[in-house]
Amino acid sequence: MLPIDLAYTLHYVLHFILAAVGTYLLARRWGQSRAAAFIAGFVFVFSGPVLSLGNFYNHVAATAWIPWVLLLTDHACESRARRPWILLTLVLALQFLAAEPFTLIATFGAAFAYAIFLRGDARHPLAATNRRLVLGFVAAGCLMLALCAVQFLPP
């Protein structure tokens, strides 16, 4: 639909913007001022590891969703509603569609560890809160795979 040069450039620019906005919103969620959140987004996007992904088309797309996954994990842990879990699943599915499995697995693990840190019970591993979090992440992972199953099926 777009000329290839423009589409290729937009892919990178839009994903860097997506990462910056996600980091800004995550920093605001964590109680940072607007200026501090802006600096967090700027530093994340222009950090060496993220900028080095400019050579890898799918890596930059997967990395852009990391702050969004953490932000939605925070929302899902705070709420008893299903909507934040559904949004988390959709963002994980978008990260899955970027076709970079290591970043997806690392992000999923980091989000689960963050959820356990926020709402888990380290002293009682089989506590109801821990089981609820495990169930939520298992459901999100299964639904993510179901949504992206079209990639597994042959044409």
C-alpha positions in Angstrom: 0.0 0.0 0.0 3.0 2.3 0.7 6.2 2.6 -1.2 8.7 0.1 0.2 11.2 2.8 1.4 8.5 4.7 3.3 7.0 1.6 4.8 10.3 0.3 6.0 11.2 3.7 7.6 7.8 4.0 9.2 8.1 0.6 10.7 11.1 1.7 12.7 9.9 5.2 13.5 6.5 4.0 14.7 7.9 1.2 16.8 10.4 3.5 18.5 7.5 6.0 19.2 5.4 3.1 20.5 8.2 2.1 22.9 8.7 5.7 24.1 5.0 6.2 24.8 4.8 2.9 26.6 7.8 3.7 28.7 6.4 7.1 29.5 3.0 5.7 30.6 4.7 3.0 32.7 6.9 5.6 34.4 3.8 7.7 35.1 2.0 4.6 36.5 5.0 4.1 38.8 4.5 7.6 40.2 7.1 9.5 38.2 6.7 13.2 37.2 5.9 14.1 33.6 9.5 15.2 33.1 11.0 12.1 34.6 8.6 9.9 32.6 9.6 11.7 29.4 13.3 11.2 30.2 12.6 7.5 30.9 10.9 7.1 27.5 13.7 9.0 25.8 16.5 7.0 27.5 14.8 3.7 26.8 14.3 4.4 23.1 17.8 5.9 22.6 19.6 3.3 24.8 22.3 1.3 23.1 20.5 -2.1 23.3 17.3 -0.7 21.7 19.1 1.4 19.1 21.2 -1.7 18.2 18.0 -3.4 17.2 17.7 -1.1 14.2 19.4 -3.8 12.2 16.7 -6.3 13.0 13.3 -5.8 11.6 11.4 -8.1 13.9 13.4 -7.4 17.1 12.5 -3.8 17.2 8.8 -4.7 16.8 9.0 -7.1 19.7 10.9 -4.8 21.9 8.5 -1.9 21.5 5.8 -3.9 23.3 7.9 -4.6 26.5 6.8 -1.5 28.4 3.2 -2.0 27.4 3.3 -5.6 28.7 4.6 -4.4 32.1 2.1 -1.6 32.2 -0.8 -3.9 31.5 0.5 -6.5 34.0 0.4 -3.7 36.6 -3.2 -2.9 35.6 -4.2 -6.6 35.6 -2.7 -7.1 39.1 -4.6 -4.1 40.5 -8.0 -5.0 39.1 -10.3 -7.9 39.6 -11.8 -7.3 36.1 -11.0 -9.4 33.1 -10.5 -6.5 30.7 -6.8 -5.8 31.7 -6.0 -9.5 31.3 -7.6 -9.4 27.8 -5.6 -6.3 26.9 -2.4 -7.9 28.2 -3.2 -11.0 26.1 -3.7 -8.9 23.0 -0.4 -7.0 23.5 1.4 -10.3 24.1 -0.2 -11.6 20.8 1.1 -8.5 19.0 4.6 -9.2 20.4 4.2 -12.9 19.3 3.4 -11.7 15.8 6.7 -9.9 15.6 8.2 -13.3 15.3 11.0 -12.9 17.9 10.5 -15.7 20.4 13.3 -14.9 22.8 12.0 -11.4 23.5 8.5 -12.8 23.9 9.6 -15.4 26.4 11.7 -12.9 28.3 8.9 -10.4 28.4 6.4 -13.0 29.5 8.7 -14.2 32.3 9.5 -10.6 33.4 5.7 -9.8 33.5 5.0 -12.9 35.6 7.9 -12.1 38.0 6.6 -8.5 38.3 3.1 -9.8 39.0 4.4 -12.1 41.7 6.3 -9.2 43.1 3.2 -7.0 43.1 0.6 -9.4 44.4 2.2 -12.7 45.1 2.9 -14.4 48.4 6.5 -15.5 48.6 6.2 -17.2 51.9 3.3 -19.4 50.8 3.9 -20.6 47.1 0.6 -22.4 47.0 -1.4 -19.4 48.3 -4.6 -18.5 46.5 -3.1 -15.2 45.2 -0.2 -17.1 43.6 -2.6 -19.6 42.0 -4.7 -16.8 40.6 -1.7 -15.2 39.0 -0.5 -18.4 37.6 -3.9 -19.1 36.2 -4.1 -15.6 34.7 -0.8 -16.0 33.0 -1.5 -19.5 31.8 -4.9 -18.3 30.4 -3.2 -15.3 28.7 -0.5 -17.5 27.2 -3.0 -20.0 25.9 -5.2 -17.4 24.4 -2.2 -15.6 22.9 -1.2 -18.9 21.2 -4.8 -19.4 20.0 -5.0 -15.9 18.5 -1.7 -16.4 16.7 -2.3 -20.0 15.7 -2.7 -18.9 12.1 1.1 -18.6 11.9 1.4 -22.3 12.7 -1.0 -23.6 10.1 0.2 -24.3 6.6 -1.4 -22.3 3.8 
